Each structure stands twice: as C-alpha cells, then as structure tokens.
Amino acid sequence: MAEEEPATPASGEQSSESVDLTDPEAIRRIYGTRYTERMRSSKDWQEWHSEHVQMLQDVRSASPEELASSEFQERLWERNPVSSSGACSVSTRKVVEDRALASWLAEKARDTLPGHGPERVAKMEEVFGELCKRVGRLTDRMPWVKILRVMASLFPEDFSNVVTAEADLLLGIRNGCFMEGSIGKASVRFTFQQTFPSYRPSHDVGSSAYSVSGERRPDMVLTVRDGNRTLLIILDAKYRCSRSGIHAALGDMHLYRDSLRISGGGPKPSVAFIVTLSHDAEGAGVYYGNEYRRTHGLGGFDLAPGKDHQAEALASFLSSLIASRGFALDG
C-alpha cells in the first residue's frame, strides 16, 4: 500500500542508514519504528488512511466506464489521497478532459497482468512510460507527483509512491551519488545531480567543480579522463515534448556548457544533451539526429522505460563521441 514517508522525527529516533526502496522488507522496517508507530495513532494519519483505503476500494470496484468518466478522472488527478506531500502546481486540466487518455487508462487498469517477476515489471514500465508520454503532450511540465499517485491508485500491489517531507521523490539514489570505472585507458565517473556551486575566488585553485554564475545541478554528468585530458558530458532529463518545450530545454544545455567549470583550468562541458521520453513535436526531430549532435555538441535523446534499443543507441553514440575526442577505449 502506497504511503508517504513521515516527516523527520526528533533526534535519535531515525537511523541515518540508507534504505533500499526496492526491498519490500526494508520498506516495512521503515514503518516499524517507534516514531511511525506513534504517528499511526494520530487522528490525521487515521483520517488519511481511511481516505486512502476508500480510494483503493472505489478504484477496484469501478467499471471501465466509471473509471473513464470525467468525475473519476478528476478525482484521480486532482483529489487523490494516496499521498498528501507536494500538491503539485502543474495543471492537469487538459489531462482530465482528454477522453482518449481516460479510456486508455481505464483499459490498462483492467488489463490482466503477468505474474510476479520480470514480465510484470516490464509491463509496469511500459504502462508508466506510455502514461508519461501521453501526459507530456498535454502539459507544459511533467506532473510527476500526480502521475505517481495515479499509478499507485490503479496498481497498488505494484507501484509505490514514497515522498520525502520536502516533497522530493525518493529514487533510491541521492544528489552527488556517483559511479566510477574505466574504459580502456580512460577513467570514467558518472555523477547523479552533481552540484556546481556559485563562483568563489577559492575555485581558481584545486580541482573542484563550480559555476561562473549561479549554482547549477545538471541531472547527470559523465567525466572522462585520460592523463591531462578531461571530457565533460552533460545529460539532463526533460519532460516537455512540445517544440517550444524542447527549445527551452536546449537553452538550458547552452547555459550548462557556458557556465560550468572545473578549477585549475579544467574544461567546460564539451557537449550537453537533453533526455526525453519522446520528441513527437513537428520539426523537433532534427535535434535528435547524430549529425546535428556531433556538429553542435548539443541535441537530444529519447529514453523511455522498457526501450532497450534507445539506451543502446545512447551508449553507442557516447562511446563514438569519446573515441572521436582521442580517448583510448580499447585497453
């Protein structure tokens, strides 16, 4: 059952130990602490629990026609009690009014799912990816919290909605988390939401990352080093699929390339790419072509859940790009 993470308790009642959110037993242990047991006895929690259970029962008993109705769609998207944290300011009026989306969502909610295992996970990824794609066409920004609530309401046995007290999504990795390895003679470091703080005179020495203007935090930074050479690659997830949305997202990539630095004379990012679920907007395809990406060091990639060929295309392009800059990738 999907629940939001409790607010931070008093000192000494919550462990700083990281939690594997893919492990059901680990999640259950979160709710077995003295703090959460005390919270469950509160009137607010009991009221929320009753509303949540009622919502799940109503979804389960509703016919496909009832699920697709404007009234039920408005309840799913705008008055969903799955979690209270983060009201989400993104308007979903067009989403609620879209009859084709409502019918598709009702159909998926009543589909027979594979048994537990990789096939079921793949099906959930497929539904989630398609929902994001359809909603992205109807909104200026992706209403992530609302999408998660809808998925957790329609598929409560398969989908969790865990939200922090600050209404940030817990994805199981933290800002600044990184992976390191090597490819041939080059060392590689992949950092999730690396912080590039605002410039200070101390940044003129050392090897720290910084921004020449305001603080920046791109979603993903790939750093490739071979001797004295360094290549910075920026990848940033964007969810605006209209032509104007893609133009605005590419504007952010220009900003990253111009403002991010490594102390001690290190390079600026050489390339910066947006990563989107789709690029259906007319005329946007030019930004997703290999020739455009190589020529301008800018552009986009599609990367949706369950689309392995898209991940392979991204990996292939990056390998080719790194090799073209003179880095030895074969031992």
Secondary structure, DSSP 8 states (H G I E B T S, - for coil): ---------STTSS------TT-HHHHHHHTTSHHHHHHHTSHHHHHHHHHHHHHHHHHHH--HHHHHSHHHHHHHHHS--S--S----S--HHHHH-HHHHHHHHHHHTS----TTHHHHHHHHHHHHHHHHHHHTT-SS--HHHHHHHHHHH-TTT----B-TT--B--S--TT-EEEEEETTEEEEEEES--B-B--GGGGSSS-EEESSS-B--SEEEEEEETTEEEEEEEEE----SHHHHHHHHHHHHHHHHHEEETTT----SEEEEEES---STT-GGGGSHHHHHHHSEEEEE--TT-HHHHHHHHHHHHHHHHHTT-----
